[in-house]
């Protein structure tokens, strides 16, 4: 503002401003420190870059279903399922034209299992979803994935341990399983000794089947904890490991690592013949893999239940599963 402008203001508004002033304000401050809070930046969120996507946390692997497959049985209305077990037997006698001694029969028994139903729920609020959208988080999708993961983790647990109070058993606690053999401490075993421990399990299979099964080329699965599985790949001074020797002698054997096989009692190891004479040794069975219930629309949110139903592990031929309890301590 120049002196002419100040002169115009004096004339129009009857003011008495100094035409030679260089600063014009409504108070008596002519320069000095700032009256607002000192700041030399911008809001932090304006200088924050959000990386697209997000990193999901990992959970323990669920490999039993991938290895043995899962089988659907029955319907949601069924209170139990049953499996027929047929035994063929008979006697012979010396032949005679008029001799009717000796008879062959079959006997059928029924084994029952009870399904276990379980559920989880998801809720989504209007404001919750809007705020998540501002952060580019697909809230509904993530909650649906969380529900599916939670249900599958429960099912995997039941495949291993069953359900207390029901005729619903798992791979580790089916009452028809033969007792565990006593294994050794794997901590300092050499490659040769590790192989011999696997051979012991195979020999145990042959013995408990009374020679009915004795096929090294059969498809088998060795189940143990991931730590015990890793030991099979330790190389000795000749650059050989137990796994290589195992594959040479049991070409169709697969090893899977299941974290739950490392127990408080020790390291659980199972050798399973996958199938024999056209019959699977076991089924991981479910009634419903996933039921999505109706959406409950509320005033400012949505609520939905999701459920599953499982029968645990149904073992048809327990003698084709060799069990061992070993250790792995320094």
DRENVEX-769163 format. One record per atom (N, C-alpha, C): z, x, y; residue in three letters. Coordinates in steps of 0.05 Angstrom, whole numbers, padded with zeros to 5 digits, always signed. Atoms other than C-alpha are relative to their C-alpha. Layout:
BEGIN
ZXYALA/...
This chain:
BEGIN
+00000+00017-00024UNK/+00000+00000+00000UNK/+00000+00018+00025UNK/+00002-00017-00024UNK/-00021+00031+00067UNK/+00015-00013+00024UNK/-00015+00010-00023UNK/+00008+00022+00137UNK/-00011-00026+00011UNK/+00012+00025-00009UNK/-00042-00033+00155UNK/+00011-00024-00016UNK/-00010+00022+00017UNK/-00019-00076+00096UNK/+00029-00006+00008UNK/-00028+00005-00007UNK/+00054-00067+00117UNK/+00001-00014+00027UNK/+00001+00013-00026UNK/+00036-00087+00189UNK/-00007-00030-00004UNK/+00008+00028+00005UNK/+00003-00151+00162UNK/+00024-00016-00010UNK/-00024+00014+00011UNK/+00066-00169+00123UNK/+00020-00005+00022UNK/-00019+00003-00022UNK/+00109-00158+00185UNK/-00008-00024+00017UNK/+00010+00021-00018UNK/+00065-00205+00226UNK/+00002-00028-00014UNK/+00002+00026+00014UNK/+00057-00260+00173UNK/+00027-00011-00008UNK/-00026+00009+00010UNK/+00128-00263+00147UNK/+00024+00008+00018UNK/-00020-00007-00020UNK/+00165-00240+00209UNK/+00020+00020-00012UNK/-00016-00021+00012UNK/+00190-00178+00173UNK/+00000+00025+00018UNK/-00002-00025-00016UNK/+00210-00110+00200UNK/+00000+00024-00018UNK/+00003-00022+00019UNK/+00184-00061+00149UNK/-00011+00024+00014UNK/+00009-00025-00011UNK/+00172+00012+00166UNK/-00029+00005-00008UNK/+00028-00004+00007UNK/+00096+00022+00169UNK/-00005+00027-00014UNK/+00003-00027+00012UNK/+00106+00095+00147UNK/+00012+00003-00028UNK/-00013-00002+00027UNK/+00142+00077+00081UNK/-00022+00005-00021UNK/+00018-00005+00023UNK/+00111+00102+00017UNK/+00008-00015-00025UNK/-00011+00016+00022UNK/+00154+00059-00030UNK/+00010-00026+00011UNK/-00008+00027-00008UNK/+00164-00016-00024UNK/+00013-00013-00024UNK/-00014+00013+00022UNK/+00216-00050-00068UNK/+00018-00022+00011UNK/-00018+00022-00008UNK/+00264-00109-00068UNK/+00029+00009+00001UNK/-00027-00011-00002UNK/+00325-00063-00070UNK/+00000+00025+00016UNK/-00002-00024-00017UNK/+00350-00001-00036UNK/-00005+00026-00015UNK/+00005-00024+00015UNK/+00329+00047-00091UNK/-00027+00011+00008UNK/+00025-00013-00007UNK/+00276+00096-00069UNK/-00002+00024-00019UNK/+00002-00021+00021UNK/+00263+00136-00134UNK/+00026+00002-00015UNK/-00024-00005+00015UNK/+00315+00162-00183UNK/-00005-00005-00030UNK/+00002+00002+00029UNK/+00330+00152-00258UNK/-00008-00029-00008UNK/+00008+00026+00010UNK/+00303+00094-00301UNK/+00024-00017-00005UNK/-00022+00019+00004UNK/+00347+00032-00305UNK/+00000-00012-00028UNK/+00001+00010+00027UNK/+00324+00013-00376UNK/+00008+00022-00020UNK/-00008-00019+00021UNK/+00345+00046-00442UNK/-00022+00020-00004UNK/+00020-00021+00004UNK/+00310+00113-00451UNK/-00015-00004-00026UNK/+00016+00003+00025UNK/+00252+00108-00501UNK/-00026+00015+00004UNK/+00025-00015-00002UNK/+00193+00153-00515UNK/-00018-00006-00023UNK/+00016+00006+00024UNK/+00166+00119-00578UNK/-00008-00029-00001UNK/+00008+00027+00005UNK/+00141+00055-00608UNK/+00016-00011-00024UNK/-00014+00010+00023UNK/+00172+00008-00660UNK/-00009+00014-00026UNK/+00006-00017+00023UNK/+00176+00046-00726UNK/-00021-00012-00018UNK/+00019+00013+00019UNK/+00136-00006-00766UNK/-00029+00004+00009UNK/+00027-00004-00010UNK/+00076+00007-00720UNK/-00011+00027-00008UNK/+00010-00026+00009UNK/+00073+00079-00745UNK/+00007+00005-00029UNK/-00005-00001+00029UNK/+00088+00063-00818UNK/-00025-00009-00015UNK/+00023+00008+00016UNK/+00030+00062-00868UNK/+00011-00010-00027UNK/-00008+00012+00026UNK/+00041+00017-00929UNK/-00022+00006-00020UNK/+00019-00006+00021UNK/+00006+00044-00990UNK/-00008-00025-00015UNK/+00008+00024+00014UNK/-00035-00011-01023UNK/+00011+00000-00029UNK/-00010+00002+00027UNK/-00007-00037-01089UNK/+00029+00008-00001UNK/-00028-00008+00004UNK/+00061-00019-01119UNK/+00002+00012-00028UNK/-00006-00014+00026UNK/+00090+00022-01176UNK/+00019-00017-00016UNK/-00017+00016+00016UNK/+00119-00020-01232UNK/+00019+00018-00017UNK/-00019-00015+00017UNK/+00181+00004-01270UNK/-00009-00004-00029UNK/+00008+00000+00028UNK/+00171+00019-01344UNK/+00023-00009-00017UNK/-00020+00009+00019UNK/+00208-00012-01402UNK/-00006+00013-00028UNK/+00004-00012+00026UNK/+00218+00011-01474UNK/-00024-00013-00014UNK/+00024+00011+00014UNK/+00155+00003-01517UNK/+00007-00020-00021UNK/-00003+00021+00020UNK/+00147-00057-01562UNK/-00023+00003-00019UNK/+00023-00008+00017UNK/+00104-00029-01619UNK/-00001-00014-00027UNK/-00001+00012+00026UNK/+00125-00069-01680UNK/-00022-00021-00003UNK/+00021+00021+00001UNK/+00079-00128-01664UNK/-00028+00012-00001UNK/+00026-00013+00001UNK/+00021-00081-01652UNK/-00006+00013-00027UNK/+00003-00014+00025UNK/+00033-00045-01718UNK/-00004-00020-00023UNK/+00000+00019+00023UNK/+00046-00103-01766UNK/-00014-00026+00006UNK/+00012+00025-00008UNK/+00014-00159-01727UNK/+00021-00022+00001UNK/-00018+00023-00002UNK/+00046-00226-01712UNK/-00014-00025-00011UNK/+00012+00023+00013UNK/+00036-00291-01750UNK/+00014-00026+00010UNK/-00010+00025-00009UNK/+00044-00362-01725UNK/+00006-00018-00024UNK/-00007+00018+00022UNK/+00081-00411-01771UNK/+00013-00025+00011UNK/-00013+00025-00007UNK/+00100-00484-01764UNK/-00007-00009+00028UNK/+00003+00011-00027UNK/+00106-00524-01700UNK/+00027-00003+00013UNK/-00025+00002-00016UNK/+00158-00535-01646UNK/+00019-00021-00011UNK/-00017+00021+00011UNK/+00184-00597-01682UNK/+00014+00008-00025UNK/-00012-00008+00026UNK/+00201-00560-01746UNK/+00027+00013+00004UNK/-00026-00011-00001UNK/+00274-00544-01757UNK/+00003+00025-00018UNK/+00000-00023+00017UNK/+00260-00493-01812UNK/-00027+00003-00013UNK/+00025-00005+00015UNK/+00203-00462-01851UNK/+00009+00011-00027UNK/-00007-00009+00027UNK/+00203-00445-01925UNK/-00024+00014-00013UNK/+00020-00016+00014UNK/+00165-00395-01968UNK/+00005-00003-00030UNK/-00003+00003+00029UNK/+00152-00408-02042UNK/-00003+00027-00013UNK/+00000-00025+00015UNK/+00168-00350-02089UNK/-00004-00008-00029UNK/+00007+00007+00027UNK/+00134-00356-02157UNK/+00005+00023-00019UNK/-00004-00021+00020UNK/+00157-00317-02218UNK/-00013-00009-00026UNK/+00013+00004+00026UNK/+00115-00312-02281UNK/+00016+00014-00022UNK/-00015-00012+00022UNK/+00153-00299-02346UNK/-00006-00013-00026UNK/+00004+00012+00026UNK/+00153-00313-02420UNK/+00010+00017-00023UNK/-00008-00015+00024UNK/+00168-00291-02491UNK/-00022-00003-00021UNK/+00020+00001+00022UNK/+00125-00275-02551UNK/+00016-00001-00027UNK/-00012-00001+00027UNK/+00138-00282-02626UNK/-00022+00007-00019UNK/+00019-00007+00021UNK/+00104-00262-02690UNK/-00019-00024-00005UNK/+00020+00022+00003UNK/+00040-00302-02702UNK/+00002-00013-00028UNK/+00003+00015+00025UNK/+00036-00356-02755UNK/-00016-00025+00006UNK/+00016+00024-00004UNK/-00013-00414-02763UNK/+00017-00024+00008UNK/-00017+00023-00006UNK/+00044-00463-02761UNK/+00025+00007+00015UNK/-00023-00010-00015UNK/+00091-00423-02717UNK/-00005-00006+00030UNK/+00003+00006-00029UNK/+00100-00450-02646UNK/+00022+00013+00017UNK/-00019-00015-00016UNK/+00152-00400-02623UNK/-00014+00016+00022UNK/+00012-00015-00022UNK/+00141-00361-02558UNK/-00011-00020+00021UNK/+00008+00018-00021UNK/+00129-00394-02491UNK/-00002+00016+00026UNK/+00003-00012-00026UNK/+00104-00373-02422UNK/+00003-00021+00022UNK/-00007+00019-00021UNK/+00128-00406-02358UNK/-00003+00013+00028UNK/-00003-00010-00027UNK/+00131-00399-02283UNK/+00023-00014+00013UNK/-00023+00012-00014UNK/+00191-00411-02238UNK/-00005+00004+00030UNK/+00005-00001-00029UNK/+00186-00427-02164UNK/+00027-00005+00015UNK/-00022+00003-00018UNK/+00242-00416-02114UNK/-00009-00002+00029UNK/+00007+00004-00028UNK/+00243-00431-02040UNK/+00019+00015+00018UNK/-00015-00015-00019UNK/+00266-00384-01986UNK/-00004-00012+00028UNK/+00001+00014-00026UNK/+00283-00415-01918UNK/+00006+00019+00023UNK/-00005-00014-00025UNK/+00282-00388-01848UNK/+00002-00021+00023UNK/-00004+00018-00022UNK/+00306-00421-01784UNK/-00011+00012+00026UNK/+00010-00011-00025UNK/+00269-00413-01718UNK/+00022+00001+00022UNK/-00018-00003-00023UNK/+00306-00391-01655UNK/-00017-00004+00025UNK/+00014+00005-00025UNK/+00283-00420-01589UNK/+00016+00011+00024UNK/-00013-00012-00023UNK/+00297-00385-01524UNK/-00018-00004+00025UNK/+00014+00007-00025UNK/+00277-00393-01451UNK/+00008+00018+00023UNK/-00007-00013-00025UNK/+00275-00363-01382UNK/-00013-00017+00022UNK/+00010+00016-00022UNK/+00260-00393-01313UNK/-00009+00018+00023UNK/+00008-00013-00025UNK/+00224-00373-01249UNK/+00002-00021+00022UNK/-00001+00017-00024UNK/+00234-00401-01179UNK/-00014+00015+00022UNK/+00014-00011-00023UNK/+00192-00391-01117UNK/+00006-00018+00024UNK/-00005+00015-00024UNK/+00213-00412-01047UNK/-00023+00003+00020UNK/+00022+00000-00019UNK/+00165-00428-00991UNK/+00002+00025+00019UNK/-00004-00022-00019UNK/+00194-00378-00941UNK/-00001+00027-00015UNK/+00001-00024+00016UNK/+00204-00327-00996UNK/-00029+00009-00006UNK/+00027-00007+00006UNK/+00131-00330-01014UNK/-00015+00009+00025UNK/+00013-00007-00025UNK/+00108-00327-00942UNK/+00007+00029+00009UNK/-00009-00027-00007UNK/+00149-00264-00929UNK/-00012+00021-00019UNK/+00012-00018+00019UNK/+00124-00232-00993UNK/-00029+00004+00006UNK/+00028-00002-00006UNK/+00053-00247-00972UNK/-00005+00019+00023UNK/+00003-00018-00023UNK/+00064-00209-00907UNK/+00000+00029-00009UNK/-00001-00027+00012UNK/+00080-00148-00950UNK/-00021+00004-00021UNK/+00022-00001+00020UNK/+00018-00162-00993UNK/+00011+00002-00028UNK/-00012+00001+00027UNK/+00062-00175-01054UNK/-00007-00027-00012UNK/+00006+00025+00013UNK/+00034-00228-01102UNK/+00025-00011-00015UNK/-00026+00007+00010UNK/+00102-00260-01113UNK/-00002-00017-00025UNK/+00002+00018+00023UNK/+00082-00316-01161UNK/-00010+00015-00025UNK/+00011-00015+00022UNK/+00041-00269-01204UNK/+00021+00019-00012UNK/-00021-00019+00009UNK/+00098-00218-01208UNK/+00022-00014-00015UNK/-00021+00014+00014UNK/+00149-00270-01228UNK/-00009-00011-00026UNK/+00011+00009+00026UNK/+00104-00298-01282UNK/-00001+00023-00020UNK/+00000-00024+00018UNK/+00095-00228-01310UNK/+00028+00007-00008UNK/-00028-00006+00007UNK/+00170-00217-01308UNK/+00010-00019-00021UNK/-00008+00019+00021UNK/+00181-00281-01348UNK/-00012+00006-00027UNK/+00014-00007+00025UNK/+00130-00261-01400UNK/+00012+00025-00013UNK/-00012-00025+00010UNK/+00160-00191-01406UNK/+00028-00006-00011UNK/-00027+00006+00009UNK/+00231-00219-01413UNK/-00001-00014-00027UNK/+00002+00015+00025UNK/+00210-00267-01468UNK/-00009+00019-00023UNK/+00010-00018+00021UNK/+00172-00213-01506UNK/+00021+00021-00008UNK/-00021-00019+00007UNK/+00230-00164-01502UNK/+00020-00013-00018UNK/-00018+00015+00018UNK/+00275-00217-01533UNK/-00012-00003-00028UNK/+00013+00003+00026UNK/+00225-00229-01588UNK/-00001+00026-00015UNK/+00000-00026+00013UNK/+00218-00155-01602UNK/+00028+00007-00011UNK/-00028-00005+00009UNK/+00294-00149-01607UNK/+00006-00016-00025UNK/-00006+00017+00024UNK/+00297-00207-01657UNK/-00016+00010-00024UNK/+00015-00012+00022UNK/+00242-00174-01699UNK/+00016+00022-00013UNK/-00016-00023+00010UNK/+00291-00116-01707UNK/+00027-00009-00010UNK/-00028+00006+00007UNK/+00360-00149-01709UNK/+00004-00029-00008UNK/-00004+00028+00007UNK/+00348-00224-01721UNK/+00019-00014+00019UNK/-00018+00017-00017UNK/+00395-00278-01694UNK/+00025-00006-00016UNK/-00025+00005+00014UNK/+00468-00282-01713UNK/+00005-00031-00002UNK/-00007+00028+00004UNK/+00489-00349-01743UNK/-00024-00017-00010UNK/+00024+00014+00011UNK/+00418-00368-01766UNK/-00012+00015-00023UNK/+00015-00014+00020UNK/+00376-00352-01826UNK/-00026+00010+00014UNK/+00021-00012-00016UNK/+00334-00310-01780UNK/+00006+00029+00002UNK/-00007-00028+00003UNK/+00333-00236-01796UNK/-00020+00019+00012UNK/+00017-00020-00010UNK/+00304-00172-01771UNK/-00005+00022-00020UNK/+00007-00022+00018UNK/+00276-00108-01801UNK/+00023+00017-00007UNK/-00023-00017+00006UNK/+00343-00074-01798UNK/+00023-00014-00014UNK/-00024+00013+00011UNK/+00390-00128-01823UNK/-00006-00023-00019UNK/+00006+00020+00020UNK/+00353-00172-01873UNK/+00018+00005-00025UNK/-00018-00004+00023UNK/+00404-00183-01930UNK/-00014+00008-00026UNK/+00015-00007+00024UNK/+00349-00173-01982UNK/-00008+00030-00001UNK/+00007-00028-00001UNK/+00337-00101-01960UNK/+00018+00016-00018UNK/-00016-00017+00017UNK/+00359-00047-02008UNK/+00017+00019+00017UNK/-00018-00016-00016UNK/+00417-00002-01985UNK/-00013+00026+00010UNK/+00010-00025-00011UNK/+00404+00059-01941UNK/+00007+00024-00019UNK/-00007-00025+00012UNK/+00399+00126-01975UNK/+00012+00018+00022UNK/-00013-00018-00020UNK/+00439+00182-01941UNK/-00019+00023+00006UNK/+00018-00022-00008UNK/+00394+00229-01902UNK/+00016+00024+00010UNK/-00013-00024-00010UNK/+00409+00298-01875UNK/-00002+00001+00030UNK/+00001-00005-00029UNK/+00417+00325-01805UNK/-00027+00013+00006UNK/+00027-00010-00006UNK/+00346+00334-01777UNK/+00000+00021+00022UNK/+00000-00016-00025UNK/+00368+00376-01718UNK/-00012+00028-00004UNK/+00010-00028+00004UNK/+00352+00445-01748UNK/-00019+00002-00023UNK/+00018-00001+00023UNK/+00304+00426-01803UNK/-00026+00014+00006UNK/+00027-00013-00003UNK/+00241+00469-01813UNK/-00022-00021-00006UNK/+00023+00018+00005UNK/+00172+00438-01819UNK/-00001-00008-00029UNK/+00000+00006+00028UNK/+00176+00443-01894UNK/+00022-00019-00008UNK/-00023+00018+00006UNK/+00244+00410-01897UNK/-00005-00028+00012UNK/+00007+00026-00011UNK/+00220+00354-01851UNK/-00019-00015-00018UNK/+00019+00013+00018UNK/+00162+00340-01897UNK/+00014-00009-00025UNK/-00015+00007+00024UNK/+00209+00340-01957UNK/+00017-00025+00004UNK/-00015+00025-00006UNK/+00251+00286-01923UNK/-00017-00024-00001UNK/+00019+00022+00003UNK/+00190+00242-01917UNK/-00007-00005-00029UNK/+00006+00002+00029UNK/+00173+00257-01989UNK/+00023-00014-00015UNK/-00023+00013+00012UNK/+00243+00236-02008UNK/-00001-00031+00003UNK/+00002+00028-00004UNK/+00231+00168-01977UNK/-00022-00012-00017UNK/+00022+00010+00017UNK/+00165+00160-02014UNK/+00010-00001-00029UNK/-00010+00000+00027UNK/+00199+00179-02079UNK/+00020-00023-00004UNK/-00019+00023+00001UNK/+00253+00128-02064UNK/-00015-00026-00003UNK/+00017+00024+00003UNK/+00198+00075-02057UNK/-00009-00003-00029UNK/+00010+00001+00027UNK/+00169+00093-02125UNK/+00023-00007-00019UNK/-00023+00005+00018UNK/+00238+00092-02158UNK/+00010-00028+00002UNK/-00011+00027-00003UNK/+00262+00026-02129UNK/-00020-00021-00008UNK/+00020+00019+00009UNK/+00197-00007-02149UNK/-00005+00002-00030UNK/+00003-00006+00029UNK/+00204+00019-02221UNK/-00028+00007-00007UNK/+00027-00009+00006UNK/+00136+00050-02216UNK/-00022-00020+00006UNK/+00020+00019-00006UNK/+00101-00014-02195UNK/-00018+00010+00023UNK/+00015-00012-00022UNK/+00081+00022-02131UNK/+00001+00030-00003UNK/+00001-00030+00001UNK/+00058+00095-02135UNK/-00027+00009+00010UNK/+00027-00006-00011UNK/-00002+00103-02089UNK/+00004+00015+00026UNK/-00002-00017-00024UNK/-00001+00161-02040UNK/-00021-00007+00021UNK/+00021+00007-00019UNK/-00065+00134-02008UNK/+00003-00027+00012UNK/-00005+00026-00010UNK/-00036+00066-01993UNK/+00006+00001+00030UNK/-00007+00002-00028UNK/-00029+00044-01921UNK/+00030-00005+00003UNK/-00029+00002-00004UNK/+00043+00057-01902UNK/+00007+00006+00029UNK/-00010-00005-00027UNK/+00084+00058-01838UNK/+00027+00012-00001UNK/-00026-00013-00002UNK/+00141+00106-01824UNK/+00011-00007+00028UNK/-00013+00009-00025UNK/+00188+00076-01771UNK/+00024+00017+00005UNK/-00023-00016-00008UNK/+00237+00120-01734UNK/+00002+00000+00030UNK/-00002-00001-00029UNK/+00262+00133-01664UNK/-00020+00020+00011UNK/+00019-00019-00012UNK/+00215+00169-01616UNK/+00008+00029-00001UNK/-00010-00027+00002UNK/+00259+00231-01617UNK/-00005+00012-00027UNK/+00005-00010+00027UNK/+00255+00237-01692UNK/-00030+00003-00006UNK/+00029-00003+00003UNK/+00180+00225-01690UNK/-00010+00025+00012UNK/+00009-00024-00013UNK/+00171+00282-01641UNK/+00006+00025-00017UNK/-00007-00023+00016UNK/+00205+00330-01689UNK/-00021+00006-00021UNK/+00020-00004+00020UNK/+00149+00321-01739UNK/-00023+00018+00010UNK/+00021-00016-00012UNK/+00103+00359-01691UNK/+00009+00028+00007UNK/-00010-00027-00006UNK/+00146+00422-01685UNK/-00016+00020-00017UNK/+00017-00020+00013UNK/+00103+00483-01703UNK/+00018+00023-00009UNK/-00014-00023+00010UNK/+00130+00539-01747UNK/-00015+00026+00006UNK/+00012-00026-00006UNK/+00112+00613-01746UNK/-00028+00003-00010UNK/+00027+00000+00010UNK/+00049+00598-01785UNK/-00018-00021+00013UNK/+00015+00021-00015UNK/+00026+00546-01734UNK/-00005-00025-00016UNK/+00001+00025+00016UNK/+00038+00490-01784UNK/+00023-00018+00008UNK/-00022+00018-00005UNK/+00079+00428-01773UNK/+00001-00021-00022UNK/-00004+00019+00021UNK/+00106+00373-01817UNK/-00021-00023+00001UNK/+00019+00022-00002UNK/+00058+00321-01790UNK/-00027+00006-00014UNK/+00025-00008+00013UNK/-00003+00360-01814UNK/+00003-00002-00030UNK/-00004+00002+00029UNK/+00026+00365-01884UNK/+00003-00028-00009UNK/-00003+00028+00007UNK/+00045+00292-01884UNK/-00028-00013-00002UNK/+00027+00013+00000UNK/-00027+00271-01867UNK/-00017+00011-00023UNK/+00016-00011+00023UNK/-00055+00317-01921UNK/+00008-00015-00026UNK/-00010+00012+00024UNK/-00012+00283-01974UNK/+00001-00031+00001UNK/+00000+00029-00004UNK/-00008+00212-01945UNK/-00020-00007+00022UNK/+00020+00001-00021UNK/-00074+00204-01908UNK/+00000-00027+00016UNK/+00000+00026-00014UNK/-00063+00130-01890UNK/+00028-00008+00011UNK/-00027+00005-00011UNK/+00009+00137-01866UNK/-00001+00001+00031UNK/-00003+00001-00030UNK/+00024+00118-01793UNK/+00029+00002+00007UNK/-00027-00003-00010UNK/+00086+00139-01755UNK/+00002-00014+00027UNK/-00005+00013-00026UNK/+00113+00095-01699UNK/+00029+00005+00009UNK/-00027-00005-00012UNK/+00172+00108-01653UNK/+00011-00026+00012UNK/-00014+00024-00010UNK/+00220+00050-01641UNK/+00027+00008+00011UNK/-00025-00010-00012UNK/+00277+00066-01592UNK/+00025-00012-00013UNK/-00024+00013+00012UNK/+00324+00016-01626UNK/+00008+00012-00027UNK/-00007-00012+00026UNK/+00322+00057-01690UNK/+00019+00024+00003UNK/-00021-00019-00005UNK/+00368+00108-01657UNK/+00025-00016+00005UNK/-00024+00018-00001UNK/+00435+00072-01670UNK/+00025+00016+00003UNK/-00026-00013-00002UNK/+00508+00087-01661UNK/+00008+00013-00027UNK/-00006-00010+00027UNK/+00513+00098-01737UNK/-00016+00024-00007UNK/+00017-00022+00007UNK/+00457+00148-01738UNK/-00029-00007+00005UNK/+00029+00004-00004UNK/+00381+00153-01740UNK/-00011-00015-00024UNK/+00011+00017+00021UNK/+00350+00096-01780UNK/-00029+00008-00004UNK/+00027-00006+00008UNK/+00286+00112-01818UNK/-00009-00019-00021UNK/+00011+00018+00020UNK/+00243+00063-01857UNK/-00029+00008-00006UNK/+00027-00003+00010UNK/+00181+00074-01899UNK/-00009-00026-00012UNK/+00009+00027+00008UNK/+00142+00009-01907UNK/-00028+00002-00011UNK/+00027+00004+00011UNK/+00083-00005-01953UNK/-00011-00025+00014UNK/+00009+00023-00017UNK/+00042-00050-01907UNK/-00008-00024-00017UNK/+00008+00022+00018UNK/+00011-00091-01964UNK/-00004+00011-00028UNK/+00003-00008+00028UNK/+00007-00089-02039UNK/-00011-00023-00016UNK/+00014+00020+00016UNK/-00040-00126-02085UNK/-00007-00025+00016UNK/+00010+00022-00017UNK/-00066-00168-02027UNK/+00022-00015+00014UNK/-00022+00014-00013UNK/+00003-00190-02003UNK/+00014+00019+00019UNK/-00015-00015-00019UNK/+00034-00165-01939UNK/+00029+00002-00007UNK/-00028-00004+00006UNK/+00103-00136-01947UNK/+00018-00016+00018UNK/-00017+00015-00019UNK/+00129-00171-01885UNK/-00019-00013+00021UNK/+00013+00013-00023UNK/+00108-00217-01828UNK/+00020-00001+00023UNK/-00015+00005-00025UNK/+00133-00216-01757UNK/-00009-00027+00010UNK/+00010+00028-00002UNK/+00131-00291-01748UNK/+00012-00014+00025UNK/-00009+00016-00023UNK/+00136-00338-01689UNK/-00011-00029-00003UNK/+00009+00028+00000UNK/+00130-00413-01680UNK/-00017-00005+00025UNK/+00015+00002-00025UNK/+00108-00412-01607UNK/+00002+00027+00014UNK/+00000-00025-00014UNK/+00087-00349-01572UNK/+00007-00004+00030UNK/-00007+00005-00027UNK/+00092-00379-01503UNK/-00005-00030+00007UNK/+00003+00027-00010UNK/+00104-00450-01478UNK/+00006+00000+00030UNK/-00003+00002-00029UNK/+00094-00462-01404UNK/+00007-00030+00007UNK/-00009+00027-00006UNK/+00133-00523-01382UNK/-00009-00010+00027UNK/+00009+00012-00025UNK/+00119-00570-01324UNK/+00013+00013+00024UNK/-00011-00010-00025UNK/+00128-00546-01253UNK/+00017-00021+00013UNK/-00018+00018-00014UNK/+00187-00578-01219UNK/-00002+00005+00030UNK/+00005-00004-00028UNK/+00167-00587-01146UNK/+00024-00011+00015UNK/-00023+00008-00016UNK/+00228-00589-01100UNK/-00007-00001+00029UNK/+00006+00004-00029UNK/+00235-00598-01025UNK/-00014+00024+00012UNK/+00012-00023-00012UNK/+00218-00527-01007UNK/-00002+00023-00020UNK/+00003-00021+00020UNK/+00211-00490-01073UNK/-00012-00012-00026UNK/+00011+00008+00026UNK/+00181-00492-01143UNK/+00017+00013-00022UNK/-00017-00009+00022UNK/+00218-00485-01209UNK/-00016-00004-00026UNK/+00015+00004+00025UNK/+00187-00473-01278UNK/+00014+00015-00023UNK/-00012-00011+00024UNK/+00214-00460-01348UNK/-00023+00010-00018UNK/+00018-00010+00020UNK/+00178-00417-01400UNK/+00017+00007-00025UNK/-00016-00004+00025UNK/+00200-00411-01473UNK/-00017+00010-00023UNK/+00012-00010+00024UNK/+00184-00381-01540UNK/+00018-00008-00024UNK/-00015+00006+00024UNK/+00206-00392-01612UNK/-00008+00020-00022UNK/+00006-00021+00019UNK/+00211-00338-01665UNK/+00015-00004-00027UNK/-00012+00001+00026UNK/+00227-00332-01739UNK/+00009+00027-00009UNK/-00009-00027+00007UNK/+00243-00258-01738UNK/-00020+00014-00019UNK/+00016-00014+00020UNK/+00218-00212-01792UNK/+00004-00012-00028UNK/-00002+00012+00027UNK/+00203-00247-01858UNK/-00010+00021-00020UNK/+00006-00021+00019UNK/+00205-00195-01914UNK/-00004-00012-00027UNK/+00007+00013+00025UNK/+00170-00217-01977UNK/+00007+00018-00024UNK/-00005-00019+00022UNK/+00178-00154-02020UNK/+00018+00023+00010UNK/-00019-00020-00012UNK/+00241-00115-01999UNK/-00002+00027-00015UNK/+00000-00025+00015UNK/+00231-00063-02054UNK/-00023+00018+00010UNK/+00021-00017-00011UNK/+00169-00038-02016UNK/+00008+00011+00028UNK/-00010-00012-00024UNK/+00213-00016-01958UNK/+00023+00019-00008UNK/-00021-00020+00006UNK/+00253+00049-01966UNK/+00016+00005+00026UNK/-00018-00002-00024UNK/+00313+00055-01919UNK/+00016+00026-00003UNK/-00016-00024-00001UNK/+00349+00118-01898UNK/+00015+00001+00026UNK/-00016-00005-00025UNK/+00404+00135-01848UNK/+00005+00030+00002UNK/-00003-00029-00004UNK/+00399+00206-01823UNK/+00015+00005+00026UNK/-00013-00008-00025UNK/+00430+00244-01764UNK/-00018+00020+00015UNK/+00014-00020-00016UNK/+00404+00288-01708UNK/+00019+00011+00021UNK/-00021-00010-00018UNK/+00463+00324-01678UNK/+00001+00031-00001UNK/-00002-00029-00001UNK/+00471+00397-01656UNK/+00023+00010-00018UNK/
